[in-house]
Amino acid sequence: MPDEGAEKGLHGMSKQVVLLRVGVDAGCGGIQGPLFEDGSFEFVCIPDGHGVSAHTYGTLLGRDGKPLSGYFAEGRRKVMAEQHVHHDPEFETFTYGDPTTPKRSLRYLRPGDILAFYCGLQEWDAEGGWNRDHRPALYLAGYFEVALAGMAGEFDPKVLWAEFGNNFHVRYPSVFKRQKADLVLVKGGAGSRMFRRAHQISAEGRDRAGNPLKVLSPKMLSPKMQEVLGDFGGHVSIQRSPPRWVEPRFVDKAMGYLKGLE
């Protein structure tokens, strides 16, 4: 389905909506993002493996003005306060970049398409700790209404730096030099935003071995996201997945739903 969707977008036949998982999780960062009682949340990016970012978890402040390092286990907070952050996607100038092969299809996004981001969140209780009775789930965090997308090497240098200069993969010369040939970049335009509240899209499923797996919530469960986003051609697993392109017959419904979220 990604190839078919990408080709439709490439030829301008229809608008596209694609979902992409981002942010920390148990395997990359060791925590989920915190979800608060009122439905608000903190979007926490993954650690920077290059050690070049200007941001650390100790200096990067959340919506409540507190350092993001405070959401890590108490014994890790001092270390994580010094840990550099892979600040991407960033919602200040709305850019996203990735040099890995699974994300390459994002180069086919065109102006007016939507790149929606979802992440793992777990309830953070009023006492200032994780609610262990609440299982982590996957939630929509925001979206870009695409203004520009393509491979880094295809952009005029002036356009690259003007539009993507704040993106992690472009901002740091050592990273950009190493990744330029494989780097896909997406720029959000007017209408792009991070949601004020998180919106759950996952349910608990099982893989072929019977192990727990997060899937797009089906029609018999609430929220019934498969009625809004479809089932991505039968590929409903969204736990750790490549971009999931919404099938054409669901695109209008998906766009309307996303644009209506707070």
C-alpha positions in Angstrom: 0.0 0.0 0.0 2.8 2.6 0.7 4.0 2.2 -2.9 0.5 2.6 -4.4 -0.2 5.6 -2.1 3.1 7.2 -2.9 2.6 6.9 -6.7 -0.9 8.5 -6.4 0.7 11.4 -4.5 3.5 11.7 -7.0 1.2 12.1 -9.9 -1.2 14.5 -8.0 -4.2 12.2 -8.4 -5.4 12.6 -4.8 -4.4 13.9 -1.4 -2.6 11.6 1.0 -2.6 10.9 4.7 0.3 9.0 6.3 0.8 8.0 10.0 4.3 7.8 11.5 5.4 6.7 14.9 7.8 9.0 16.7 9.1 9.7 20.2 10.6 7.7 23.1 9.4 4.3 24.1 10.5 1.4 26.3 13.1 0.3 23.7 14.5 3.8 22.8 14.7 6.1 25.8 13.3 3.6 28.3 10.1 5.5 29.1 6.8 6.5 27.4 5.8 10.1 27.1 3.7 11.3 30.1 -0.1 11.5 29.7 -1.9 13.8 32.2 -5.3 13.5 33.8 -6.8 16.2 31.7 -5.7 14.5 28.5 -2.7 16.8 27.8 0.7 15.2 27.3 4.4 15.9 26.8 5.9 14.8 23.5 9.4 13.5 24.4 11.9 12.9 21.5 14.3 10.0 21.4 18.0 10.3 22.7 20.6 11.8 20.3 23.0 9.0 19.5 25.4 11.4 17.8 25.8 13.6 20.9 25.7 16.8 19.0 22.3 18.3 19.8 22.0 21.7 21.4 19.1 20.2 23.4 19.4 17.9 26.5 16.6 16.5 28.5 17.7 18.8 31.3 17.5 22.0 29.2 14.5 21.0 27.1 11.4 22.2 28.9 7.9 20.7 28.7 4.6 22.5 28.5 4.6 22.9 32.3 8.0 24.6 32.2 9.8 21.7 33.8 12.8 19.8 32.3 11.9 16.6 30.5 14.6 14.8 32.5 12.1 14.7 35.4 10.0 12.0 33.7 12.8 9.5 33.8 13.4 7.2 36.8 14.8 9.0 39.8 18.1 7.1 39.6 18.5 8.1 35.9 17.6 11.7 36.1 21.0 13.2 36.7 22.4 11.2 33.7 19.5 11.9 31.5 19.7 15.6 32.3 23.0 15.6 30.4 21.8 13.3 27.6 21.4 15.1 24.2 18.0 14.9 22.5 17.2 14.0 18.9 14.8 16.9 18.6 12.8 15.6 15.6 10.1 16.1 14.6 10.1 19.7 15.8 7.0 21.8 16.1 8.6 25.2 16.2 9.2 25.4 12.4 7.5 22.1 11.6 10.2 19.9 10.1 10.9 16.2 10.1 13.8 14.3 8.7 15.0 10.7 8.5 17.8 8.9 6.6 16.4 5.3 7.0 15.1 3.3 4.1 11.6 2.7 5.6 10.9 6.4 5.6 12.0 7.0 2.0 8.4 6.9 0.7 7.7 10.2 2.5 9.5 12.0 -0.3 6.3 11.5 -2.4 4.3 13.8 -0.1 2.9 16.9 -1.8 1.5 20.2 -0.6 -1.8 19.7 1.2 -1.1 16.1 2.2 -1.0 15.3 5.9 1.8 13.6 7.9 0.3 12.6 11.2 2.5 11.7 14.2 1.7 9.2 16.9 3.6 8.2 20.0 3.6 6.0 23.1 2.1 7.5 26.2 1.5 6.4 29.8 -0.5 8.1 32.6 1.5 10.3 34.9 -0.4 10.6 38.2 -1.0 13.6 40.4 1.7 12.4 42.8 4.4 12.9 40.2 5.0 9.3 39.1 3.9 6.7 36.6 0.5 5.1 37.0 1.5 1.5 36.8 -2.1 0.4 36.6 -2.4 2.1 33.2 -0.9 0.3 30.3 0.9 2.4 27.7 -1.0 3.0 24.5 -0.4 4.9 21.2 -1.8 8.3 20.7 -2.0 10.9 18.0 0.2 13.9 19.0 -0.1 16.2 16.0 0.4 16.6 12.3 2.0 18.5 9.5 0.0 19.9 6.7 2.7 19.3 4.1 4.2 22.3 2.4 7.4 20.7 1.0 8.9 17.2 0.9 11.8 15.4 -0.8 15.3 14.1 -0.6 17.8 16.5 0.9 20.1 16.3 -2.1 17.3 17.5 -4.4 16.8 20.8 -2.7 18.5 24.0 -3.7 20.9 24.9 -0.8 19.2 28.2 -0.2 15.8 26.4 0.1 17.3 23.6 2.2 18.7 26.0 4.8 15.7 28.4 4.7 13.1 25.7 5.1 14.9 22.9 7.0 17.6 24.7 8.9 16.1 24.0 12.3 15.8 20.2 11.6 18.2 18.0 13.6 19.5 16.3 10.5 20.3 19.6 8.7 21.2 21.8 11.6 24.3 19.8 12.6 27.0 19.7 9.9 28.6 16.4 10.9 25.2 14.7 10.8 24.1 16.3 7.6 27.3 15.4 5.8 27.0 11.8 6.7 23.3 11.4 5.9 22.6 13.8 3.0 22.4 11.2 0.3 19.7 9.2 2.2 17.9 11.9 4.0 14.2 12.6 3.4 12.8 15.9 4.7 9.2 17.1 5.3 8.2 20.6 6.0 4.8 21.5 7.5 3.0 24.6 6.5 0.0 26.6 7.7 -2.4 24.4 9.7 0.4 22.2 11.1 0.2 21.8 14.9 0.8 19.7 18.0 -2.5 18.7 19.7 -3.3 20.1 23.1 -4.7 16.7 24.0 -3.6 13.2 23.1 -6.0 11.0 21.1 -5.7 7.2 21.5 -5.6 5.1 18.4 -4.4 1.8 19.6 -5.9 -1.4 21.1 -4.2 -4.5 22.4 -3.8 -7.2 19.8 -1.6 -10.3 19.4 1.1 -11.3 17.0 1.3 -14.7 15.4 3.2 -16.1 18.4 0.5 -14.8 20.8 2.6 -11.9 22.2 0.9 -8.6 23.0 0.9 -6.1 20.1 -0.5 -2.6 19.6 -2.9 -2.4 16.7 -5.1 0.3 15.2 -8.3 0.0 17.3 -10.9 -2.0 15.3 -14.6 -1.3 14.8 -15.7 -3.2 17.9 -13.6 -1.2 20.2 -13.6 2.5 21.2 -12.1 4.6 19.8 -13.0 2.9 16.5 -10.1 4.2 14.5 -10.4 1.6 11.7 -13.6 3.3 10.8 -11.7 6.6 10.3 -8.3 5.5 9.0 -9.1 2.1 7.5 -6.8 -0.8 8.1 -3.8 0.1 5.8 -4.5 -2.8 3.5 -4.7 -5.2 6.4 -1.5 -4.0 8.1 -3.1 -2.9 11.4 0.0 -3.3 13.6 1.2 0.1 14.6 3.5 -0.8 17.5 6.8 -0.3 15.5 5.9 0.1 11.9 7.0 1.9 8.8 4.8 4.8 7.6 1.2 3.7 7.3 -0.5 5.2 4.2 -4.2 5.7 4.6 -6.1 4.0 1.7 -7.7 6.5 -0.8 -11.3 5.8 0.2 -10.5 6.8 3.8 -8.4 9.9 3.1 -11.2 12.5 3.2 -12.6 11.1 6.5 -9.1 10.9 8.0 -8.3 14.5 7.1 -11.5 15.7 8.5 -11.0 13.8 11.7 -7.4 15.0 12.2 -8.2 18.7 11.5 -11.1 18.5 13.9 -9.0 17.4 16.9 -8.0 19.9 19.6 
